[in-house]
């Protein structure tokens, strides 16, 4: 599945209605910035996400947020892509505008991690990505400071100018997270033996590995003997891992 893949035959379902808010929605350059309450919520979300990601370096087991084997096996990639309007067409740009307003609950023109998380569940209604917290965190951090800063808060939140890239990144990071789980299993880490055993999978995803031990050492940047998701993401993007090539 390519990063920008979409399905014209499967339009995204109508987003769930959300409560009206008192504030008017402003253009990004007209905003006063996130409220103190929103900054506190965003900071807590970041702490929770960082704590969850830190568990990768310890002995961890499958949590309720992880995708089950059947969920991964029966993944509707076209259906998921259709819910993330990331193409540069007028129709999809309008969808993004409507979607951004629904994500932006308080109408200040900034999306926090918490708002993106909630939007995936309530607006896009994509449970598969919503359960993949490490993928959400990676996508958010990858795009939040791409657009030029116009306020002191711009680099900590996603603005509308970055929203299309966020949708692309969510698809990309989710694909990589599914691959990562297929190779490493429930403990959110990939051992050398698991990596070697997955060589046929990597070939199906478009990457030929002739020396598994050498490639493992290349991916395992911290030399800890296990590949973590952040290391897998960096390597996977460089190599162009792509589930679309998998039968």
N, C-alpha and C positions, 0 to 999 in steps of 0.2 A: 504494500500500500504506500503510495507516494505521500509526501508531506502535505501537498496541496490538493490531493485527490478529493473529488466531490462527486455526487450523483445527481444529475439533473432530473432523473426519473423518480427520485425519492425526496421530495421537499421536506424540510424540517417541520415537525409538528408545531402547531401554534403554541407559543410559550405560555406557561401558566400565569394566570393573573396575579398581580401583586398589589398589596395595599397602596393606596394613594399616599403621597408624601406632601408635607406642607410646603417644602421648598420648591421653587421653580428650577428646572434643569438649565444650567448655564453652559455656554461654550467653554471649552477648557481654559482659554486665556482670560475668562471673566471671573474665574472662581477665586474665592477667598482662601481656599485650602481646606484640608480635612479638619474636622472638629477635634477637640481634645479627646472626646470619647472614642471617635473613630481611630485616632492614632493609638489609643490604649488597646483597642480591640485588635488592630493590626499587629501591634507589638506582641500581644499574647498569642495570636495565630502563628507569628514567626517563631516564638519560643516553643510552642507545641510542635510545629513542623520540624524545627531543628532538633528537638529532643527525640522525635520519632526517627529522623534520619541518623542520629547518633547511635541508635540501637543497632544499625548495620555493623558497627564495630564490636558488638557484643554477641553472645549467644542469644538469638531471638527465634521466636516461632511465629507461625502464621497468625495474623490478627484478623479481627472481623472486617477490617478495611481491605484485606487482600482479595484479589480475584480468585475464584475457585478454578480448578482445572477445566470444568465444563464451561465456565464463562469464557476462559481463554480459548478453548477449542472451538466454541460456537460464535466467536466474535463477528459481529455484523459491521465490517469495516466501512462499507459504503453508507450504511445507515448512520454511523458515527460521524463520518466525514460530512454528510449532508447537514448535520446539526451545527457545523462550524463553518459559516460562510466567509471564507478567506480569499476568494478570488477577486480580481480587480474588475468587476463588472458593476454597472449601476444598480442592478437588482440586488446583488449581494452587499453592496455598500449600503443600500437602504436597510437591508436586514441587519447589518452591523449597527447602524444608527439606532434602530429600534431595540436591538438586543443590549447595546451599551446602556441605554436609558433604563432598561429593566434591571441590569446588573447594578447600576449606580443608584442604590436605594435612597440615599439622601440628596441626590441631585447636585453634587458639588463638582462633578467633572473628573473625579479621581476614583479609580478602583483599587481597593485594598485587597490583600490576599483573602481576607475573610469574605469580601463581596464576590470575588471570583469563585471561591469555593461554594458559596451559597448559590451563585448564579448557575453553576454547573448542575447543581441538584434541582433548583426550582424553576429556572428559566429554560436552559437547554435541555434539562431532564436527561442527562447522560450519566447514568449510575456507574457505568464502567470507568469513566475518567474520574468521577467524583470519589470513587474508592481508591484511586491511585494517587495518594497524597504526595509521594516523592516526585511524581511526574508533574503535578500542579506546581510544586515549589520550584522545580527546575525551569519550567516554562515561564513562570512569573519573573524569576530573577534574570532570565535571559533577555527579557524585553523591556523591563520597567524603566531603564535609563537610556533607551535608544533615541527617543525624540529629544531635541534640544530642550534644556531646562528653561522654563519660563517663570517658575516660582521655586521657593526653597523646598517644596514638597514633591516636585515633579519626579525626581529620581527615585523616590521610594514607593511610588504608586504608578499604575498604568493609566495613561490618558487615552482619549479616543484615537489620537494619531498613532498610538502603539497597539491599538486593539486588534487590528487585522493580523499583525505579527504575533500577538498573543494567541489568537486562535490557531495559527499555523504551528506555533511552538507547542501548544497543548497536544495537537495531533502527533507531532514528531516525538515529543517526550513520552506520550502514552504508548506509541508503537515500540519505542525503545524499552519502556518499562515491561511491556508484555514479553518482548524477546528476552529481557533480563530474567524474568521469572521463569520462562520456559527452560532457560539454561541452568539457572541456579536453584530453582525450587523455592521452598518456603522460607528459607533463612535469610533471604535478601543478600546473599553473598555467593560468589562463584569460586569454587575451588579449582585447583589445577586439573584434577581429574574430571570435574564437570565440564570445564572448558574444552578439554581434549575430546570428551565424548560428544560434544556439541558441534564438532567440525562439520558434519553433514548438514546440520541446521544452518550454520554460517554460510555454507556454499549455496543452500537454498535461498538465503537472504542476499546473495550476490557477492560474498567475500570468500575467496579461496585462501585457506591457511595451510601452508606446507610444513611449517614447524610450530606445532602447538605450544611447546615449552617456551620458545623464544617470543612468540606473540603474547603469551600469557604474561611474561615478564615485562613486555612493553606496555601492556594495559595496566598492570598492577604497579602504578606509579609510586605508591608509598612503600612498596616492598613488603607489605604486610602478609603476603601469602594468600590473600583473598582479593577478588575484584569486587569493589563496591559499586553501587549504581552510578555515582558521580563519575567514576573512572570509566565505566562502561559507556556512559553517555558521550564523553569526550572522544573515546575511541570509535564508537559507533557512528558518530557524525562525520568523523574524518574518513571512515571507510565507506560511508554511504549505505549502511545496512538498510534493507528495504523489504518489508513483509510482502509487498506486491509480487515479488519474484518467487514466493513460496507457493507451491501447488496446494 
